[in-house]
Amino acid sequence: MKSALPKVLHPIVGRTLLGHALAAAGGLQPQHLVVVVRHGREQVAAHIQQVAPQAVIADQDDVKGTGRAVDCGLRSLATATGTALAGTVLVTYGDVPMLTTETLASLVQQHEREGNAVTLLSAILDDPTGYGRVIRRPDGSVHAIVEQKDGTPEQLAVREASCGIYAFDAAVLSDALGRITTDNAQGEMYLTDVVGIVDGDGGRVAAMVLDDVWQAEGVNDRAQLAAVGAELNRRVVLGWMRDGVTVVDPATTWIDVQVRLAPDVLIEPGTQLRGATVVGEGALIGPDTTLRDVQVGAHASVVRTHGSDATIGEGATVGPFAYLRPGTELGADGKIGTFVETKNAQIGAGSKVPHLTYVGDATIGEGSNIGASSVFVNYDGVSKHRTTIGDHCRTGSDNMFVAPVTVGDGAYSGAGTVIRKDVPPGALAINVAPQRNIEEWTLTKRPDTASARAAARALGRPDPASEGNASA
């Protein structure tokens, strides 16, 4: 990946690569879940603790290869449990984000139903270059898996490739791992060698052919990350459309796997729904909207908006060109309008912040209206302070609320007011100075301007520039 971030921690459609793998495996409700780590160990282990705290973390030593990785995983699990392992061991990888729980369940079911020693997942590929080839006997049973660098021309002509995902009998696997060597072109302990060992012992080895080859697609660089991400997103979007969500332009719509959408949601082009966003029935989202971890109520409208960690009530309207920062809570039928930014603000039902306003660290009651171009002045250079606006208030345009300050229920304020003191309920707050007009100022101070000429015409006076030239 040519990145400071370990490969398995790169994000794709709402989870890391490893997060997708853990979700698929965890969906089986396994008795034990083990993750073998090596590169970027500290970062990867910290992530595992976040997304799968029940998992045992096993460290691979300096011996390379997938066989060694599985051996280290089994040893760590035996140490953690203090008992010998029995039953089915499923092995999968941290870089195959499209693999599903359903496919893994089918693999385990076939393995146990047929009483196999090993059951592997395979796929028929147009170009299997780089993959281990599945070598079968005439009766269809699996004889061996041959890696790309170790195969003969005849073996490499085989199009059936191993996906690297297996179900093993635990006792058979433990015994075979103890007999694997590094005598191969790459000097590694291949997990694939287990197949040959088990076959040589007379154990039954079978393969389940995967029809959906995307599920076995691994990610090894950023180009593959983008390609797999696009396909995974296409499937997520398609699934929501089949569940009753209208997506006007699927090609420009991105929906993370943990997002939840109700029927009759309408998603306009250019929309990204990220994280744990939830959208209620009949809501309109977009166009050109990005929401991360936002709760949107039924029949709300969110247009050309960027929001994160916010709540939007039923029937509320947001945007266009609104910015909802964490802690924003908009009540039912409320409004956050054009060029409005909110942060840690609770805005009550039916209240409106229509345009050109910053609301930070504030509580606004029900049914209030905040005038255009207002600023909730929440920071004194050292600490943040809170403003409280009561119910059914009407504040004028270009107001400054210098926190901490409270405006009581039913109060009004005049345009241009700087509110530094609490306003009692029902009061009108104003602090404008008397207006002073300096007559004919532009004629004398700006005689050569279009403004002066316009004023002269309106006043029935000669052109001030001409008068200035005549005097000279």
Secondary structure, 3 states (H helix, E strand, C coil): CCCCCCHHHCEECCEEHHHHHHHHHHCCCCCCCEEEECCCHHHHHHHHHHHCCCCEEEECCCCCCHHHHHHHHHHHHHHHHCCCCCCEEEECCCCCCCCCHHHHHHHHHHHHHHCCCEEEEEEECCCCCCCCEEEECCCCCEEEEECHHHCCHHHHCCCEEEEEEEEEEHHHHHHHHCCCCCCCCCCCCCCCHHHHHHHHCCCCEEEEECCCHHHHCCCCCHHHHHHHHHHHHHHHHHHHHHCCCEECCHHHCEECCCCEECCCCEECCCCEEECCCEECCCCEECCCCEEECCEECCCCEECCEEEECCEECCCCEECCCEEECCCCEECCCCEEEEEEEEEEEEECCCCEEEEEEEEEEEEECCCCEECCCCEEECECCCCECCEEECCCCEECCCCEEECCEEECCCCEECCCCEECCCECCCCEECCCCCCCCCCCHHHHHCCCCHHHHHHHHHHCCCCHHHHHHHHC
